[in-house]
């Protein structure tokens, strides 16, 4: 897994973390809603920011599969490999 992409994704996620969650709590295994307490509206914002940052397009099924930070990275890698 590409560490640079992980750090870029973590920087995007950090903006939407609630005050009680630190960026140091973010790992590849972190679940967006259950562990990082990111609400569904912010999850949509993360998806939009990911699309812009990585110049990719995420479909609804991609968003449904994006449960953890690692899932998001896998989807990003897959989309970038198809470009």
Phi, psi and omega in degrees: 000138185285116182295324180297318179293323177299314181293323177296316178295317180299321178297323177293313182298321184307323181300327187258003179289138175292163184301332183275003179238127181267153177298336178291343177281347183280123174225174180295338180270353184296131175274129186304308186271320185284321184257321183267356178056037177271125182282168186297325179295317179289330177296321176296318178298320178298315179301314180297318179294322177297316179302315180292313185295322184255000180054052178230168177241124179260132179271169179303320181293328176297317181295323179293327181279347185276078181266324182238169177299319178298320176301315181299316179297319178299317180295316178300313180301315180298314181296319181292327180289340180270357182282000000 
